[in-house]
Amino acid sequence: MSDPSREAARDWWQTAIIDMTPGSIRIRGYPIEQLIGTLDFSQMIWLMTRGEVPSRPQATLLGAVLVAGVDHGPQAPTIAIARMAITCGIGINNAMASAANVYGDIHGGAAEQAMELLGDIGARMDAGAALEEATRAGLDHFQATIGKFIPGFGHRFHPHDPRGRRLLGLVDTAAQDGVVPGRFASIGRAIERDLDRRSGRHLTMNVDGSGAVVLCELGFAPTLGRGLMALSRSVGILAHAWEQQQQGGRNKGPIPPDFLYTYTGPPARDLEPQASG
């Protein structure tokens, strides 16, 4: 005879990801001991998030995105925060969490937004619009509803992001081999052409834009795009936190103490004596 309260407790959390009982762990149905030493980390990420084991070429393309986004130096907010946090005397896991928490729409979230833009243009093409027409309408809609800055295109540091070129080249090869359709690479390049027309200067796809192309080609949902890019950057965060821990330092702020910030408040003044009584 079943115990309703016990069944209710079992159903409190429901998951199709893991089935675990004493002495047994199955991920998406597969025994963990079969996965260990057989799947690489990219394949495991795919299995966990998508439910099936990807082909080796699919996993290789996903791995390329994860490699591309690992680090961008201490001037990147995520890395700077990790290093500063370590000098405050906290553990590496705390520093990693502090850094990962600043991944948002402006820093780190561009891949997700770019994936949404690529998907919107693709949907317009599915509805019958030609590539250039769909691109123009998609950009118009994005700028009217979200903002003038197009995520994934242009870079404040790199006139031509070397990561973007490499990832697009891998997509082109994968498309020729039938691994991916190549549709979103075409849309990405159409966005580049349209932005050239709008701005009068060439804004190449950066790592977020080309990463978005890869993830769309592989069929990932846009929301997963931000998580995957955060997962990628966590490797750089870990490495920098560990390096800073070895270097030492206490309470290091964003600039050396000899360089003060710019004060913009009222000039020096004294508090007027208060009348008694």
PABAMAR-796807 format. One record per residue (C-alpha): x negated, y negated, z negated. Coordinates in steps of 0.25 Angstrom, whole numbers. Layout:
<recs>
[[X Y Z]];
...
</recs>
This chain:
<recs>
[[0 0 0]];
[[-6 -13 4]];
[[-8 -25 -6]];
[[-2 -37 0]];
[[-11 -46 -8]];
[[-23 -39 -4]];
[[-19 -40 11]];
[[-16 -55 9]];
[[-30 -57 3]];
[[-36 -49 15]];
[[-29 -58 25]];
[[-33 -71 18]];
[[-45 -71 28]];
[[-44 -65 41]];
[[-56 -63 51]];
[[-59 -56 64]];
[[-73 -59 62]];
[[-78 -49 51]];
[[-73 -36 45]];
[[-81 -33 33]];
[[-79 -22 23]];
[[-89 -16 13]];
[[-100 -10 21]];
[[-95 -15 35]];
[[-96 -29 42]];
[[-89 -30 56]];
[[-90 -43 64]];
[[-79 -44 74]];
[[-78 -29 73]];
[[-93 -26 75]];
[[-101 -19 63]];
[[-111 -30 59]];
[[-122 -19 59]];
[[-120 -18 74]];
[[-121 -33 76]];
[[-133 -35 68]];
[[-145 -33 77]];
[[-136 -32 89]];
[[-130 -46 91]];
[[-138 -59 91]];
[[-133 -71 83]];
[[-127 -77 95]];
[[-119 -65 98]];
[[-115 -64 83]];
[[-110 -78 84]];
[[-102 -75 96]];
[[-96 -62 90]];
[[-92 -70 77]];
[[-86 -82 84]];
[[-80 -75 96]];
[[-77 -61 92]];
[[-85 -53 102]];
[[-100 -50 105]];
[[-104 -59 117]];
[[-113 -55 128]];
[[-128 -57 127]];
[[-127 -69 138]];
[[-116 -75 130]];
[[-123 -74 117]];
[[-136 -80 123]];
[[-128 -92 128]];
[[-122 -94 115]];
[[-136 -93 108]];
[[-142 -103 118]];
[[-132 -113 112]];
[[-135 -110 98]];
[[-150 -111 101]];
[[-148 -125 108]];
[[-142 -131 96]];
[[-151 -127 84]];
[[-158 -140 82]];
[[-160 -154 86]];
[[-170 -159 75]];
[[-169 -167 62]];
[[-162 -179 69]];
[[-150 -170 71]];
[[-140 -172 59]];
[[-139 -157 56]];
[[-154 -155 55]];
[[-156 -168 48]];
[[-146 -165 37]];
[[-151 -151 35]];
[[-165 -156 33]];
[[-160 -167 24]];
[[-152 -157 16]];
[[-163 -148 13]];
[[-171 -159 7]];
[[-160 -161 -3]];
[[-164 -148 -9]];
[[-152 -139 -4]];
[[-153 -126 3]];
[[-154 -123 18]];
[[-139 -118 18]];
[[-135 -131 12]];
[[-143 -139 22]];
[[-137 -131 34]];
[[-123 -133 29]];
[[-126 -148 27]];
[[-131 -149 41]];
[[-120 -141 48]];
[[-110 -150 41]];
[[-113 -162 50]];
[[-110 -154 63]];
[[-98 -162 68]];
[[-92 -169 80]];
[[-104 -178 82]];
[[-116 -169 78]];
[[-114 -155 82]];
[[-100 -154 86]];
[[-102 -159 101]];
[[-102 -144 106]];
[[-88 -142 101]];
[[-83 -155 107]];
[[-90 -152 120]];
[[-84 -138 120]];
[[-70 -145 118]];
[[-73 -154 130]];
[[-78 -143 139]];
[[-66 -135 136]];
[[-56 -147 138]];
[[-63 -149 152]];
[[-62 -134 155]];
[[-47 -134 151]];
[[-44 -146 161]];
[[-51 -137 172]];
[[-42 -126 168]];
[[-30 -135 170]];
[[-35 -138 184]];
[[-44 -150 183]];
[[-58 -149 191]];
[[-71 -150 183]];
[[-74 -164 185]];
[[-59 -169 182]];
[[-58 -160 170]];
[[-71 -165 165]];
[[-67 -180 167]];
[[-54 -178 160]];
[[-60 -170 149]];
[[-70 -181 146]];
[[-60 -192 147]];
[[-51 -184 137]];
[[-63 -182 127]];
[[-67 -196 127]];
[[-53 -201 125]];
[[-50 -192 114]];
[[-63 -188 107]];
[[-74 -199 110]];
[[-83 -204 121]];
[[-95 -195 117]];
[[-94 -182 125]];
[[-100 -171 116]];
[[-111 -163 122]];
[[-116 -173 132]];
[[-128 -182 130]];
[[-138 -182 118]];
[[-143 -193 110]];
[[-157 -187 110]];
[[-158 -179 123]];
[[-156 -185 136]];
[[-155 -171 141]];
[[-153 -161 131]];
[[-162 -149 134]];
[[-152 -140 127]];
[[-141 -143 136]];
[[-148 -140 148]];
[[-153 -127 143]];
[[-139 -122 139]];
[[-132 -127 152]];
[[-143 -119 159]];
[[-139 -106 151]];
[[-124 -108 154]];
[[-127 -109 169]];
[[-135 -96 168]];
[[-124 -89 160]];
[[-114 -94 170]];
[[-121 -89 182]];
[[-122 -75 174]];
[[-107 -75 171]];
[[-109 -77 156]];
[[-101 -90 156]];
[[-92 -96 166]];
[[-100 -109 167]];
[[-88 -118 167]];
[[-91 -126 155]];
[[-105 -129 160]];
[[-99 -135 172]];
[[-89 -143 163]];
[[-101 -148 155]];
[[-109 -153 167]];
[[-96 -160 172]];
[[-95 -167 159]];
[[-110 -172 161]];
[[-106 -177 175]];
[[-94 -184 170]];
[[-102 -190 158]];
[[-112 -195 168]];
[[-101 -203 176]];
[[-95 -208 163]];
[[-108 -213 156]];
[[-117 -215 168]];
[[-128 -207 161]];
[[-131 -192 160]];
[[-126 -185 148]];
[[-131 -171 148]];
[[-125 -160 140]];
[[-132 -158 127]];
[[-133 -146 118]];
[[-119 -148 113]];
[[-113 -149 127]];
[[-121 -138 133]];
[[-118 -129 121]];
[[-103 -132 122]];
[[-104 -128 137]];
[[-111 -115 132]];
[[-101 -112 121]];
[[-89 -115 131]];
[[-95 -106 141]];
[[-95 -95 131]];
[[-81 -97 126]];
[[-83 -103 112]];
[[-73 -112 106]];
[[-77 -127 104]];
[[-75 -126 89]];
[[-86 -115 89]];
[[-95 -124 97]];
[[-98 -133 85]];
[[-100 -121 76]];
[[-109 -114 85]];
[[-118 -127 87]];
[[-118 -129 72]];
[[-122 -114 71]];
[[-134 -117 81]];
[[-138 -130 73]];
[[-138 -122 60]];
[[-151 -115 65]];
[[-158 -129 66]];
[[-152 -133 53]];
[[-157 -121 46]];
[[-171 -122 52]];
[[-172 -137 48]];
[[-167 -135 34]];
[[-177 -124 32]];
[[-189 -132 38]];
[[-185 -144 29]];
[[-185 -135 17]];
[[-199 -131 20]];
[[-203 -145 23]];
[[-197 -150 9]];
[[-193 -164 7]];
[[-183 -170 -3]];
[[-171 -178 0]];
[[-175 -182 14]];
[[-165 -192 21]];
[[-162 -194 35]];
[[-173 -205 36]];
[[-187 -206 29]];
[[-186 -215 16]];
[[-195 -225 22]];
[[-184 -228 32]];
[[-171 -234 26]];
[[-158 -235 33]];
[[-152 -248 38]];
[[-143 -255 27]];
[[-131 -262 33]];
[[-124 -267 20]];
[[-123 -281 13]];
[[-136 -288 10]];
[[-142 -287 -4]];
[[-133 -293 -14]];
[[-131 -294 -29]];
[[-118 -290 -37]];
[[-112 -303 -42]];
[[-110 -303 -58]];
[[-96 -299 -62]];
[[-89 -309 -70]];
[[-86 -304 -84]];
[[-73 -304 -91]];
</recs>
